[in-house]
C-alpha cells in the first residue's frame, strides 16, 4: 500500500473509532486517588456543588472521584468514608420503633432467648477495618432488630420473622423462625464472636449453600465509619468497592 493511501486509511479508522456508538457503555475517563480529604487534586476534581458540600466536612474521608460517561451522559461519582455520629440516627430510630408487639398466643411465640433482644447492623471488612456500607442497591448495611415477639429484618422495608423455637449452646444461638408471608420456616444460626465490638456472625444454612452476614450491636457502632457512594445524577449510586475476603465457614466452624 502506498504511503499516502496508508495515511488516509489510518485517518479514516481513527475517525470511525471516535464516532462509534457508545450507548449503554460506561467508560472511565479519569480516576483520582486519595491524598488528603480536602487538599490536592482529589477534592478539587469534584465539580458538582452538592458533592462538594457532602465531602467538605471534617468527618468525611474522600476515597475516590470518578468521571465517567454513561449512555452518553457525563457522570461524576464520589466514594468516601463518613465518621460522623449523625449517620447512626436512622438505625436508632428504626430500632426504637418496635416496642411490645401485639401477642396472639395462637400465632406468635415470645422470644425464647430474651437476652438477644436488641438491634444489630451488618458490617463489612474494608482494608482491615470494620465499616458499614451504603454504596447502592446491591451493597447496603442491613439491620436486624430482635424483639420479644419477632425478629424484624430491615433490608429495604420490614420483614417480620416470627419465633418457632430458639436455643443457645455455648456461643451458638439457633433460632427457627417463620416469615409472615410464607408457611415455610428458616433456621438462623448466630455465633457470638465477642471482642471489643461484640461481633456476631449470622448464618442462614440452606440447600443451595449458605448466607452469612457479620453483625454488630448498634451500641458498638460509634467508632465504625460508613462507606458511601454518590453521583451528580441521582445522588445515590453504585461504585465498585473491593471488600476484604473473609472465610465465614472457617469462623463458623472454629471452636
MARBA-3410 file (N, C-alpha, C, O; in Angstrom, 1 decimal):
255
0.9,-1.2,0.0,0.0,0.0,0.0,0.9,1.2,0.0,1.9,1.3,0.8 ~ 0.6,2.2,-0.9,1.4,3.4,-1.0,1.3,4.3,0.3,0.2,4.2,1.0 ~ 2.3,5.0,0.7,2.3,5.8,1.9,1.1,6.7,2.1,0.5,6.7,3.1 ~ 0.8,7.4,1.0,-0.3,8.4,1.1,-1.7,7.7,1.3,-2.6,8.2,2.0 ~ -1.8,6.5,0.7,-3.0,5.7,0.8,-3.1,5.1,2.2,-4.2,5.1,2.8
-2.0,4.7,2.8,-2.0,4.2,4.1,-2.4,5.2,5.1,-3.1,5.0,6.1 ~ -1.9,6.5,4.9,-2.2,7.6,5.8,-3.7,7.9,5.8,-4.3,8.1,6.9 ~ -4.3,7.9,4.6,-5.7,8.1,4.5,-6.5,7.0,5.2,-7.5,7.3,5.9 ~ -6.1,5.8,5.1,-6.7,4.6,5.7,-6.7,4.7,7.2,-7.7,4.5,7.9 ~ -5.5,5.0,7.8,-5.4,5.2,9.2,-6.2,6.3,9.7,-6.8,6.2,10.8
-6.3,7.4,9.0,-7.1,8.5,9.4,-8.6,8.2,9.5,-9.3,8.6,10.4 ~ -9.1,7.4,8.5,-10.5,7.0,8.5,-10.8,6.1,9.6,-11.8,6.2,10.3 ~ -9.8,5.1,10.0,-10.0,4.2,11.1,-10.1,5.0,12.4,-10.9,4.6,13.2 ~ -9.3,6.0,12.6,-9.4,6.8,13.8,-10.7,7.5,13.9,-11.2,7.6,15.0 ~ -11.2,8.1,12.8,-12.5,8.8,12.9,-13.6,7.8,13.2,-14.5,8.2,14.0
-13.6,6.6,12.7,-14.6,5.6,13.0,-14.6,5.2,14.5,-15.6,5.1,15.1 ~ -13.4,5.1,15.1,-13.3,4.8,16.5,-13.8,5.9,17.4,-14.3,5.6,18.4 ~ -13.7,7.2,16.9,-14.2,8.3,17.7,-15.7,8.5,17.7,-16.2,9.0,18.6 ~ -16.3,8.1,16.6,-17.7,8.4,16.4,-18.6,7.1,16.6,-19.7,7.2,16.2 ~ -18.0,6.0,17.1,-18.8,4.8,17.3,-19.9,5.0,18.3,-19.9,5.9,19.1
-20.8,4.0,18.3,-22.0,4.1,19.2,-21.5,3.6,20.6,-21.2,2.4,20.8 ~ -21.6,4.5,21.6,-21.2,4.1,23.0,-22.4,3.9,23.9,-22.2,3.8,25.1 ~ -23.6,3.9,23.4,-24.8,3.9,24.2,-24.8,2.6,25.0,-24.5,1.5,24.5 ~ -25.0,2.7,26.3,-25.1,1.5,27.2,-23.8,1.2,27.8,-23.7,0.3,28.7 ~ -22.7,1.9,27.4,-21.4,1.6,28.0,-21.0,2.6,29.0,-21.5,3.7,29.0
-20.2,2.2,30.0,-19.7,3.1,31.0,-18.2,3.1,30.9,-17.5,2.0,31.1 ~ -17.6,4.2,30.5,-16.1,4.3,30.3,-15.5,5.2,31.3,-15.9,6.4,31.4 ~ -14.5,4.8,32.1,-13.8,5.6,33.0,-12.9,6.6,32.2,-12.1,6.2,31.4 ~ -13.2,7.9,32.4,-12.3,8.9,31.8,-11.1,9.2,32.6,-10.0,9.3,32.1 ~ -11.3,9.3,33.9,-10.2,9.6,34.8,-10.5,9.2,36.2,-11.7,9.3,36.6
-9.6,8.7,36.9,-9.8,8.2,38.3,-8.7,8.9,39.2,-7.5,8.8,38.9 ~ -9.1,9.6,40.2,-8.2,10.2,41.1,-8.0,9.4,42.4,-9.0,8.8,42.8 ~ -6.8,9.3,42.9,-6.6,8.5,44.1,-6.5,9.5,45.3,-6.1,10.6,45.2 ~ -6.8,8.9,46.5,-6.8,9.8,47.7,-5.5,10.3,48.1,-4.5,9.5,48.1 ~ -5.4,11.6,48.5,-4.2,12.2,49.0,-4.5,12.7,50.4,-3.9,12.3,51.4
-5.4,13.7,50.4,-5.9,14.2,51.7,-7.3,14.6,51.5,-7.7,14.9,50.4 ~ -8.2,14.4,52.6,-9.6,14.6,52.4,-10.0,15.9,51.7,-10.9,15.9,50.9 ~ -9.3,17.0,51.9,-9.7,18.3,51.3,-8.5,19.1,50.7,-8.6,20.3,50.7 ~ -7.5,18.4,50.3,-6.4,19.0,49.6,-6.0,18.3,48.4,-6.3,17.1,48.2 ~ -5.4,19.0,47.5,-4.9,18.4,46.3,-5.9,18.1,45.2,-7.1,18.6,45.3
-5.6,17.3,44.2,-6.4,17.1,43.0,-7.7,16.3,43.3,-8.6,16.3,42.5 ~ -7.7,15.5,44.4,-8.8,14.7,44.7,-10.1,15.5,45.0,-11.1,15.4,44.2 ~ -10.1,16.4,46.0,-11.2,17.2,46.3,-11.4,18.2,45.2,-12.6,18.5,44.8 ~ -10.4,18.8,44.6,-10.5,19.8,43.6,-11.1,19.2,42.3,-11.7,20.0,41.5 ~ -11.1,17.9,42.1,-11.6,17.3,40.9,-13.1,17.2,41.0,-13.8,16.8,40.0
-13.8,17.5,42.1,-15.2,17.4,42.2,-15.8,18.7,41.7,-15.4,19.8,42.2 ~ -16.7,18.7,40.8,-17.3,19.9,40.2,-18.7,20.2,40.7,-19.1,21.3,40.9 ~ -19.5,19.1,41.0,-20.8,19.3,41.4,-20.9,19.9,42.8,-20.2,19.4,43.7 ~ -21.6,21.0,43.0,-21.7,21.7,44.3,-22.2,20.8,45.4,-21.8,20.9,46.5 ~ -23.2,20.0,45.1,-23.8,19.1,46.1,-22.8,18.1,46.6,-22.8,17.8,47.8
-22.0,17.5,45.7,-21.0,16.6,46.1,-19.9,17.2,46.9,-19.3,16.6,47.8 ~ -19.5,18.5,46.5,-18.5,19.2,47.2,-19.0,19.5,48.7,-18.2,19.5,49.6 ~ -20.3,19.8,48.8,-20.8,20.1,50.1,-20.8,18.8,51.0,-20.5,18.9,52.2 ~ -21.1,17.7,50.4,-21.0,16.4,51.2,-19.6,16.1,51.7,-19.4,15.8,52.9 ~ -18.7,16.3,50.8,-17.3,15.9,51.2,-16.5,17.0,51.8,-15.3,16.7,52.2
-17.0,18.2,52.0,-16.3,19.2,52.6,-16.3,19.3,54.2,-15.9,20.3,54.8 ~ -16.8,18.2,54.8,-17.0,18.1,56.2,-15.8,17.4,56.9,-15.1,16.6,56.3 ~ -15.5,17.8,58.1,-14.4,17.2,58.8,-14.5,15.7,59.0,-13.5,15.0,59.1 ~ -15.7,15.2,59.1,-16.0,13.8,59.4,-15.8,12.9,58.1,-15.9,11.7,58.2 ~ -15.6,13.5,57.0,-15.5,12.8,55.7,-14.1,12.6,55.2,-13.3,13.5,55.2
-13.8,11.3,54.9,-12.5,10.9,54.3,-12.8,10.5,52.8,-13.4,9.5,52.6 ~ -12.4,11.4,51.9,-12.7,11.1,50.5,-11.7,10.0,50.0,-10.5,10.1,50.1 ~ -12.3,9.0,49.3,-11.5,7.9,48.8,-11.3,7.9,47.3,-10.2,7.6,46.9 ~ -12.2,8.3,46.5,-12.1,8.3,45.1,-13.1,9.2,44.4,-14.2,9.4,44.9 ~ -12.7,9.8,43.3,-13.6,10.5,42.4,-13.5,10.0,41.0,-12.3,9.9,40.5
-14.6,9.6,40.4,-14.6,9.1,39.1,-15.4,10.0,38.2,-16.5,10.5,38.6 ~ -14.9,10.3,37.0,-15.7,11.0,35.9,-15.8,9.9,34.8,-14.9,9.5,34.2 ~ -17.1,9.6,34.6,-17.4,8.5,33.6,-18.4,9.0,32.6,-19.1,10.0,32.9 ~ -18.6,8.3,31.5,-19.6,8.6,30.5,-20.5,7.4,30.6,-20.1,6.2,30.3 ~ -21.8,7.6,30.9,-22.8,6.5,31.0,-23.9,6.9,30.0,-24.7,7.9,30.2
-24.1,6.1,29.0,-25.2,6.3,28.0,-25.1,7.7,27.5,-26.1,8.4,27.3 ~ -23.9,8.2,27.2,-23.7,9.5,26.5,-23.7,10.6,27.5,-23.5,11.8,27.1 ~ -24.0,10.4,28.8,-24.0,11.5,29.8,-22.8,11.5,30.7,-22.3,10.4,31.0 ~ -22.3,12.6,31.0,-21.1,12.8,31.9,-21.6,12.6,33.3,-22.5,13.3,33.8 ~ -21.1,11.6,34.0,-21.5,11.4,35.4,-20.3,11.5,36.3,-19.2,11.0,36.0
-20.5,12.2,37.4,-19.4,12.4,38.4,-19.7,11.6,39.6,-20.8,11.7,40.2 ~ -18.8,10.7,40.1,-19.1,9.8,41.2,-18.0,10.1,42.3,-16.9,10.4,42.0 ~ -18.5,9.9,43.5,-17.5,10.0,44.6,-17.7,8.8,45.6,-18.8,8.3,45.7 ~ -16.6,8.4,46.2,-16.6,7.4,47.2,-15.9,7.9,48.4,-14.8,8.5,48.3 ~ -16.6,7.8,49.6,-16.0,8.4,50.8,-16.4,7.6,52.1,-17.3,6.8,52.1
-15.6,7.8,53.1,-15.9,7.3,54.5,-16.5,8.4,55.3,-16.0,9.5,55.3 ~ -17.6,8.1,56.0,-18.3,9.0,56.9,-18.1,8.6,58.3,-18.5,7.5,58.7 ~ -17.5,9.4,59.1,-17.2,9.1,60.5,-18.1,9.9,61.5,-17.9,9.9,62.7 ~ -19.1,10.5,61.0,-20.0,11.3,61.8,-20.9,10.5,62.6,-21.3,9.4,62.2 ~ -21.3,10.9,63.8,-22.2,10.2,64.6,-23.6,10.3,64.1,-24.5,9.4,64.4
-23.9,11.3,63.3,-25.3,11.5,62.8,-25.8,10.4,61.9,-27.0,10.1,61.8 ~ -24.8,9.6,61.3,-25.2,8.6,60.4,-25.9,7.4,61.1,-26.6,6.6,60.5 ~ -25.8,7.4,62.4,-26.4,6.3,63.2,-27.9,6.6,63.5,-28.6,5.7,64.0 ~ -28.3,7.8,63.3,-29.6,8.2,63.7,-30.7,7.3,63.1,-31.7,7.0,63.8 ~ -30.6,7.0,61.8,-31.6,6.2,61.1,-31.7,4.8,61.8,-32.8,4.3,61.9
-30.6,4.2,62.2,-30.6,2.9,62.8,-31.3,3.0,64.2,-32.1,2.1,64.6 ~ -31.0,4.1,64.9,-31.5,4.2,66.3,-33.1,4.4,66.2,-33.8,3.8,67.0 ~ -33.5,5.2,65.2,-34.9,5.5,65.1,-35.7,4.2,64.7,-36.7,3.9,65.2 ~ -35.1,3.4,63.8,-35.7,2.2,63.4,-35.8,1.2,64.5,-36.9,0.6,64.8 ~ -34.7,1.0,65.3,-34.7,0.0,66.4,-35.6,0.5,67.5,-36.1,-0.4,68.2
-35.8,1.8,67.7,-36.6,2.2,68.8,-38.1,2.2,68.4,-39.0,2.5,69.3 ~ -38.4,1.9,67.2,-39.8,2.0,66.7,-40.5,0.7,67.0,-41.7,0.6,66.6 ~ -39.9,-0.3,67.6,-40.5,-1.6,67.9,-40.6,-1.8,69.4,-39.7,-2.4,70.0 ~ -41.7,-1.3,70.0,-42.0,-1.6,71.4,-42.6,-3.0,71.5,-42.5,-3.8,70.6 ~ -43.3,-3.2,72.6,-44.0,-4.5,72.8,-45.1,-4.7,71.7,-45.9,-3.8,71.4
-45.0,-5.8,71.0,-46.0,-6.1,69.9,-47.2,-6.8,70.4,-47.2,-7.4,71.4 ~ -48.2,-6.7,69.6,-49.5,-7.4,69.9,-49.1,-8.9,69.9,-48.4,-9.4,69.0 ~ -49.6,-9.6,70.9,-49.3,-11.0,71.0,-50.5,-11.9,71.0,-51.4,-11.8,71.8 ~ -50.6,-12.8,70.0,-51.6,-13.7,69.9,-51.1,-15.1,70.1,-50.3,-15.6,69.3 ~ -51.4,-15.7,71.2,-50.8,-17.0,71.6,-51.0,-18.1,70.6,-50.3,-19.1,70.5
-52.1,-17.9,69.8,-52.3,-18.9,68.7,-51.4,-18.8,67.5,-51.3,-19.7,66.8 ~ -50.8,-17.6,67.4,-49.9,-17.4,66.2,-48.5,-17.1,66.6,-47.6,-17.7,66.0 ~ -48.3,-16.3,67.6,-47.0,-15.8,67.9,-46.5,-16.5,69.2,-47.2,-16.9,70.1 ~ -45.1,-16.6,69.2,-44.5,-17.0,70.5,-43.5,-16.0,70.9,-42.8,-15.3,70.1 ~ -43.4,-15.8,72.2,-42.4,-14.9,72.7,-41.0,-15.4,72.4,-40.7,-16.6,72.2
-40.0,-14.5,72.3,-38.6,-14.8,72.1,-38.2,-15.7,73.2,-38.2,-15.3,74.4 ~ -37.8,-16.9,72.9,-37.3,-17.8,74.0,-35.9,-17.5,74.5,-35.5,-18.0,75.5 ~ -35.2,-16.5,73.9,-33.9,-16.1,74.3,-34.0,-14.5,74.4,-33.4,-13.8,73.6 ~ -34.6,-14.0,75.5,-34.8,-12.5,75.6,-33.5,-11.8,75.7,-33.4,-10.6,75.5 ~ -32.4,-12.5,76.1,-31.1,-11.8,76.3,-30.6,-11.3,74.9,-29.7,-10.5,74.8
-31.2,-11.9,73.8,-30.7,-11.5,72.5,-31.4,-10.2,72.0,-31.0,-9.6,71.0 ~ -32.4,-9.7,72.8,-33.2,-8.5,72.3,-32.2,-7.4,72.1,-31.4,-7.1,72.9 ~ -32.4,-6.7,71.0,-31.5,-5.6,70.7,-31.5,-5.4,69.2,-32.2,-6.0,68.4 ~ -30.7,-4.4,68.7,-30.6,-4.1,67.3,-29.2,-4.3,66.8,-28.2,-4.0,67.5 ~ -29.1,-4.9,65.7,-27.8,-5.3,65.1,-27.7,-4.8,63.7,-28.7,-4.9,62.9
-26.5,-4.3,63.3,-26.3,-3.8,62.0,-25.2,-4.5,61.3,-24.2,-4.8,61.9 ~ -25.4,-4.8,60.0,-24.4,-5.5,59.2,-23.1,-4.6,59.0,-23.2,-3.5,58.6 ~ -22.0,-5.3,59.1,-20.7,-4.6,58.9,-19.9,-5.4,57.9,-20.1,-6.6,57.7 ~ -19.0,-4.7,57.2,-18.1,-5.3,56.2,-16.7,-5.0,56.7,-16.4,-4.1,57.5 ~ -15.7,-5.8,56.1,-14.3,-5.5,56.4,-13.7,-4.8,55.2,-13.8,-5.4,54.0
-13.1,-3.7,55.4,-12.5,-2.9,54.3,-11.2,-2.4,54.7,-11.0,-1.6,55.6 ~ -10.1,-3.0,54.0,-8.7,-2.6,54.3,-8.4,-2.8,55.8,-7.7,-1.9,56.4 ~ -8.9,-3.9,56.3,-8.5,-4.2,57.7,-9.4,-3.6,58.8,-9.1,-3.8,60.0 ~ -10.4,-2.8,58.4,-11.3,-2.2,59.5,-12.7,-2.5,59.2,-13.1,-2.7,58.0 ~ -13.5,-2.6,60.2,-14.9,-2.9,60.0,-15.6,-1.6,59.7,-15.4,-0.5,60.3
-16.6,-1.6,58.8,-17.3,-0.5,58.3,-18.7,-0.8,58.0,-19.0,-2.0,57.7 ~ -19.6,0.1,58.1,-21.0,0.0,57.5,-20.8,0.4,56.0,-19.8,1.0,55.6 ~ -21.8,0.1,55.2,-21.7,0.3,53.8,-23.0,0.8,53.2,-24.1,0.3,53.6 ~ -23.0,1.8,52.3,-24.1,2.3,51.6,-23.6,2.7,50.2,-23.5,3.9,50.0 ~ -23.4,1.8,49.4,-22.8,2.1,48.0,-23.8,1.8,46.9,-23.4,1.6,45.8
-25.1,1.6,47.2,-26.1,1.3,46.2,-27.0,0.2,46.6,-27.0,-0.2,47.8 ~ -27.8,-0.2,45.7,-28.8,-1.2,46.0,-28.2,-2.6,46.3,-28.8,-3.3,47.1 ~ -27.1,-2.9,45.8,-26.5,-4.2,46.0,-25.7,-4.4,47.3,-25.7,-5.5,47.8 ~ -25.1,-3.3,47.8,-24.3,-3.4,49.0,-24.8,-2.3,50.0,-24.5,-1.1,49.8 ~ -25.5,-2.8,51.0,-26.1,-1.9,51.9,-26.1,-2.5,53.3,-26.6,-3.7,53.4
-25.7,-1.9,54.3,-25.8,-2.5,55.7,-27.2,-2.7,56.1,-28.0,-1.7,56.2 ~ -27.6,-4.0,56.3,-28.9,-4.3,56.7,-29.0,-4.3,58.2,-28.0,-4.4,58.9 ~ -30.2,-4.3,58.7,-30.4,-4.2,60.2,-31.3,-5.3,60.6,-32.3,-5.6,60.0 ~ -31.0,-5.9,61.8,-31.9,-6.9,62.4,-32.2,-6.4,63.8,-31.4,-6.2,64.6 ~ -33.5,-6.3,64.1,-34.0,-5.9,65.4,-34.7,-7.1,66.0,-35.7,-7.6,65.6
-34.1,-7.6,67.1,-34.6,-8.8,67.8,-35.5,-8.2,68.9,-35.1,-7.5,69.9 ~ -36.8,-8.6,68.9,-37.8,-8.1,69.8,-38.4,-9.3,70.6,-37.9,-10.4,70.4 ~ -39.3,-9.0,71.5,-40.0,-10.0,72.3,-40.8,-11.0,71.4,-40.9,-12.2,71.7 ~ -41.4,-10.5,70.3,-42.3,-11.4,69.5,-41.9,-11.7,68.1,-42.5,-12.5,67.4 ~ -40.8,-11.0,67.6,-40.3,-11.3,66.2,-39.0,-10.7,66.0,-38.5,-9.8,66.7
-38.2,-11.3,65.0,-37.0,-10.7,64.5,-37.4,-9.8,63.3,-38.0,-10.3,62.4 ~ -37.1,-8.5,63.4,-37.5,-7.6,62.3,-36.3,-7.4,61.4,-35.3,-6.8,61.8 ~ -36.4,-7.9,60.2,-35.3,-7.7,59.2,-35.6,-6.5,58.4,-36.6,-6.4,57.8 ~ -34.6,-5.6,58.3,-34.8,-4.3,57.6,-33.8,-4.2,56.5,-32.8,-3.5,56.6 ~ -34.1,-4.9,55.4,-33.3,-4.7,54.2,-33.7,-3.4,53.5,-33.0,-2.4,53.5
-34.8,-3.5,52.7,-35.4,-2.3,52.1,-36.9,-2.4,52.4,-37.8,-2.6,51.5 ~ -37.2,-2.2,53.7,-38.6,-2.4,54.2,-38.5,-3.2,55.4,-37.5,-3.1,56.1 ~ -39.6,-3.8,55.8,-39.7,-4.6,57.0,-40.1,-6.0,56.7,-41.1,-6.2,56.0 ~ -39.4,-7.0,57.2,-39.8,-8.4,57.1,-39.8,-9.0,58.5,-38.8,-9.0,59.2 ~ -41.0,-9.5,58.9,-41.1,-10.0,60.3,-40.9,-11.5,60.3,-41.6,-12.2,59.6
-40.0,-12.0,61.1,-39.7,-13.4,61.2,-40.1,-13.8,62.6,-39.6,-13.4,63.6 ~ -41.2,-14.6,62.7,-41.8,-15.0,63.9,-41.2,-16.2,64.5,-40.8,-17.2,63.8 ~ -41.0,-16.2,65.8,-40.3,-17.3,66.5,-41.1,-18.6,66.5,-42.3,-18.6,66.8 ~ -40.4,-19.7,66.2,-40.9,-21.1,66.4,-40.2,-21.7,67.5,-40.8,-22.4,68.4 ~ -38.9,-21.5,67.6,-38.1,-22.1,68.7,-36.8,-21.3,68.7,-36.4,-20.6,67.8
-36.1,-21.5,69.8,-34.7,-20.9,70.0,-34.0,-21.6,71.1,-34.6,-21.9,72.2 ~ -32.7,-21.7,70.9,-31.9,-22.3,72.0,-30.5,-21.8,71.9,-30.0,-21.4,70.8 ~ -29.7,-21.9,73.0,-28.3,-21.5,73.0,-27.5,-22.6,73.5,-27.8,-23.2,74.5 ~ -26.4,-22.9,72.8,-25.4,-23.9,73.2,-24.0,-23.3,73.1,-23.5,-23.1,72.0 ~ -23.5,-23.0,74.3,-22.2,-22.3,74.3,-22.3,-20.9,73.7,-23.1,-20.1,74.1
-21.5,-20.6,72.6,-21.6,-19.3,72.0,-22.4,-19.3,70.7,-22.2,-18.5,69.8 ~ -23.2,-20.4,70.5,-24.0,-20.5,69.3,-25.5,-20.4,69.7,-26.0,-21.2,70.5 ~ -26.2,-19.5,69.1,-27.6,-19.4,69.2,-28.3,-19.8,67.9,-27.9,-19.5,66.8 ~ -29.4,-20.6,68.1,-30.1,-21.1,66.9,-31.6,-20.8,67.1,-32.2,-21.2,68.0 ~ -32.1,-20.1,66.1,-33.5,-19.7,66.0,-34.1,-20.4,64.8,-33.5,-20.6,63.8
-35.3,-20.9,65.0,-36.2,-21.3,63.9,-37.3,-20.3,63.8,-38.1,-20.1,64.8 ~ -37.5,-19.7,62.7,-38.5,-18.6,62.5,-39.3,-18.9,61.3,-38.9,-19.6,60.4 ~ -40.4,-18.2,61.2,-41.3,-18.3,60.1,-41.6,-16.9,59.5,-41.9,-15.9,60.3 ~ -41.4,-16.7,58.2,-41.7,-15.5,57.5,-43.2,-15.3,57.6,-44.0,-16.2,57.4 ~ -43.6,-14.0,57.8,-45.1,-13.7,57.8,-45.8,-14.0,56.5,-47.0,-14.2,56.5
-45.0,-14.0,55.4,-45.6,-14.2,54.1,-45.6,-15.7,53.6,-46.2,-16.0,52.6 ~ -44.9,-16.5,54.4,-44.7,-17.9,53.9,-45.1,-18.9,55.1,-45.1,-18.5,56.2 ~ -45.4,-20.1,54.7,-45.6,-21.1,55.7,-44.4,-21.9,56.0,-44.3,-22.6,57.0 ~ -43.3,-21.8,55.2,-42.1,-22.5,55.5,-41.3,-21.8,56.6,-41.6,-20.6,56.9 ~ -40.3,-22.5,57.2,-39.5,-21.9,58.3,-38.1,-21.8,57.8,-37.6,-22.4,56.9
-37.4,-20.9,58.5,-36.0,-20.7,58.3,-35.2,-21.0,59.6,-35.7,-20.7,60.7 ~ -34.0,-21.4,59.5,-33.1,-21.6,60.6,-32.0,-20.5,60.5,-31.4,-20.4,59.5 ~ -31.8,-19.8,61.6,-30.8,-18.8,61.7,-29.8,-19.3,62.8,-30.2,-19.5,64.0 ~ -28.6,-19.4,62.5,-27.5,-19.7,63.5,-26.7,-18.4,63.7,-26.3,-17.7,62.8 ~ -26.5,-18.1,65.0,-25.7,-16.9,65.3,-24.6,-17.3,66.2,-24.7,-17.9,67.3
-23.4,-17.0,65.8,-22.2,-17.3,66.6,-21.7,-16.0,67.2,-21.4,-15.0,66.5 ~ -21.5,-16.0,68.5,-21.0,-14.8,69.3,-19.5,-14.8,69.2,-18.8,-15.7,69.7 ~ -19.0,-13.8,68.5,-17.5,-13.7,68.4,-16.9,-12.9,69.4,-15.6,-13.0,69.6 ~ -17.6,-12.1,70.1,-17.1,-11.3,71.2,-16.1,-10.2,70.7,-16.4,-9.6,69.7 ~ -15.0,-10.0,71.4,-14.1,-8.9,71.1,-14.6,-7.6,71.5,-15.7,-7.5,72.1
-13.8,-6.5,71.2,-14.2,-5.2,71.6,-15.5,-4.7,70.9,-16.2,-3.8,71.5 ~ -15.9,-5.3,69.8,-17.1,-4.9,69.1,-18.3,-5.8,69.4,-19.4,-5.5,68.9 ~ -18.0,-6.9,70.1,-19.1,-7.9,70.3,-19.7,-8.4,69.0,-20.9,-8.4,68.9 ~ -18.9,-8.7,68.1,-19.4,-9.1,66.7,-20.1,-10.4,66.8,-19.9,-11.3,67.7 ~ -21.1,-10.6,65.9,-21.9,-11.8,65.7,-21.8,-12.2,64.3,-21.9,-11.3,63.4
-21.7,-13.5,64.0,-21.8,-14.0,62.6,-23.2,-14.7,62.5,-23.4,-15.7,63.1 ~ -24.0,-14.1,61.6,-25.3,-14.7,61.4,-25.3,-15.6,60.1,-24.7,-15.2,59.1 ~ -25.9,-16.8,60.3,-25.8,-17.8,59.2,-27.1,-18.4,58.9,-27.8,-18.8,59.8 ~ -27.5,-18.3,57.6,-28.7,-19.0,57.1,-28.3,-20.2,56.3,-28.0,-20.0,55.1 ~ -28.3,-21.4,56.8,-28.0,-22.6,56.0,-29.2,-23.0,55.1,-30.3,-22.9,55.6
-28.9,-23.3,53.9,-30.0,-23.8,53.0,-29.4,-24.8,52.0,-28.2,-25.0,51.9 ~ -30.3,-25.4,51.2,-29.9,-26.5,50.4,-29.0,-26.0,49.3,-28.3,-26.9,48.7 ~ -29.0,-24.8,48.9,-28.1,-24.3,47.8,-26.8,-23.7,48.3,-26.0,-23.3,47.5 ~ -26.5,-23.8,49.6,-25.3,-23.2,50.1,-25.6,-22.6,51.5,-26.2,-23.2,52.3 ~ -25.1,-21.4,51.7,-25.4,-20.7,52.9,-25.2,-19.2,52.7,-24.4,-18.8,51.9
-25.9,-18.4,53.5,-25.7,-17.0,53.5,-25.1,-16.5,54.9,-25.5,-17.0,55.9 ~ -24.1,-15.6,54.9,-23.5,-15.1,56.1,-23.6,-13.6,56.1,-23.4,-13.0,55.1 ~ -23.8,-13.1,57.3,-23.7,-11.6,57.5,-23.0,-11.4,58.8,-23.3,-12.1,59.8 ~ -22.0,-10.4,58.8,-21.4,-10.1,60.1,-22.1,-8.9,60.7,-22.3,-7.9,60.0 ~ -22.6,-9.1,61.9,-23.4,-8.1,62.6,-22.7,-7.5,63.8,-21.9,-8.2,64.4
-23.1,-6.3,64.1,-22.5,-5.6,65.3,-23.7,-5.0,66.0,-24.5,-4.3,65.4 ~ -23.7,-5.1,67.4,-24.7,-4.4,68.1,-24.7,-2.9,67.9,-23.6,-2.3,67.8 ~ -25.8,-2.3,67.8,-25.9,-0.9,67.4,-25.1,0.0,68.4,-24.6,1.1,68.0 ~ -25.1,-0.4,69.7,-24.4,0.5,70.6,-22.9,0.5,70.5,-22.2,1.3,71.1 ~ -22.3,-0.5,69.6,-20.9,-0.5,69.4,-20.5,0.1,68.1,-19.3,-0.1,67.7
-21.4,0.8,67.4,-21.1,1.3,66.1,-20.5,2.7,66.1,-20.1,3.2,65.0 ~ -20.3,3.3,67.3,-19.8,4.6,67.3,-18.5,4.9,66.6,-18.4,6.0,66.0 ~ -17.6,4.0,66.7,-16.3,4.2,66.1,-16.1,3.5,64.7,-15.0,3.4,64.2 ~ -17.2,3.1,64.2,-17.2,2.3,62.9,-17.7,3.3,61.8,-18.8,3.7,61.8 ~ -16.9,3.6,60.8,-17.3,4.5,59.7,-18.2,3.8,58.7,-18.4,2.6,58.8
-18.8,4.6,57.9,-19.7,4.1,56.8,-19.1,4.5,55.5,-18.8,5.7,55.3 ~ -19.0,3.6,54.5,-18.5,3.9,53.2,-19.8,4.2,52.3,-20.8,3.5,52.4 ~ -19.7,5.3,51.6,-20.8,5.8,50.8,-20.4,6.1,49.4,-19.2,6.5,49.1 ~ -21.3,5.9,48.5,-21.1,6.3,47.1,-22.2,7.3,46.7,-23.4,7.0,46.9 ~ -21.9,8.3,46.0,-22.9,9.3,45.5,-22.5,9.7,44.0,-21.3,9.5,43.7
-23.4,10.2,43.3,-23.1,10.8,42.0,-23.9,12.0,41.7,-24.8,12.3,42.5 ~ -23.6,12.8,40.7,-24.2,14.0,40.4,-25.6,13.9,39.7,-26.2,14.9,39.4 ~ -26.0,12.7,39.5,-27.3,12.5,38.8,-28.4,12.1,39.8,-29.3,13.0,40.1 ~ -28.4,10.9,40.3,-29.4,10.5,41.3,-28.9,10.7,42.7,-29.7,10.4,43.7 ~ -27.7,11.1,42.9,-27.1,11.3,44.3,-26.7,10.0,44.9,-25.6,9.8,45.4
-27.6,9.0,44.9,-27.2,7.6,45.4,-26.7,6.8,44.1,-27.3,6.9,43.1 ~ -25.6,6.1,44.3,-25.1,5.4,43.1,-24.1,4.3,43.5,-23.3,4.5,44.4 ~ -24.1,3.3,42.7,-23.1,2.2,42.9,-21.7,2.6,42.4,-21.6,3.2,41.4 ~ -20.7,2.2,43.2,-19.3,2.2,42.7,-18.7,0.9,43.2,-19.1,0.4,44.2 ~ -17.8,0.4,42.4,-17.2,-0.9,42.8,-16.3,-0.7,44.0,-15.4,0.2,44.0
-16.6,-1.5,45.0,-15.8,-1.5,46.2,-15.3,-2.9,46.5,-16.1,-3.8,46.6 ~ -14.0,-3.1,46.7,-13.5,-4.4,47.0,-13.3,-4.5,48.5,-12.5,-3.9,49.1 ~ -14.2,-5.4,49.1,-14.1,-5.6,50.5,-13.2,-6.8,50.8,-12.9,-7.6,49.9 ~ -12.6,-6.9,52.0,-11.7,-7.9,52.4,-12.5,-9.3,52.3,-13.6,-9.4,52.7 ~ -11.8,-10.3,51.8,-12.3,-11.6,51.7,-12.3,-12.2,53.1,-11.2,-12.2,53.8
-13.4,-12.8,53.6,-13.5,-13.4,54.9,-13.9,-14.9,54.7,-14.9,-15.1,54.0 ~ -13.2,-15.8,55.4,-13.6,-17.2,55.3,-14.7,-17.4,56.4,-14.3,-17.9,57.5 ~ -15.9,-17.2,56.1,-17.0,-17.3,57.1,-17.2,-18.7,57.5,-17.5,-19.0,58.7 ~ -17.1,-19.7,56.6,-17.2,-21.1,57.0,-16.2,-21.5,58.1,-16.6,-22.1,59.1 ~ -15.0,-21.0,57.9,-13.9,-21.3,58.9,-14.3,-20.7,60.3,-14.1,-21.3,61.3
-14.8,-19.4,60.3,-15.1,-18.8,61.5,-16.3,-19.5,62.2,-16.3,-19.7,63.4 ~ -17.3,-19.9,61.4,-18.5,-20.5,62.0,-18.1,-21.9,62.6,-18.7,-22.3,63.6 ~ -17.2,-22.6,61.9,-16.9,-24.0,62.4,-15.8,-24.1,63.4,-15.5,-25.1,63.9 ~ -15.1,-22.9,63.6,-14.0,-23.0,64.6,-14.5,-23.1,66.0,-15.6,-22.7,66.3 ~ -13.7,-23.6,66.9,-14.0,-23.8,68.3,-14.0,-22.5,69.0,-14.3,-22.5,70.2
END
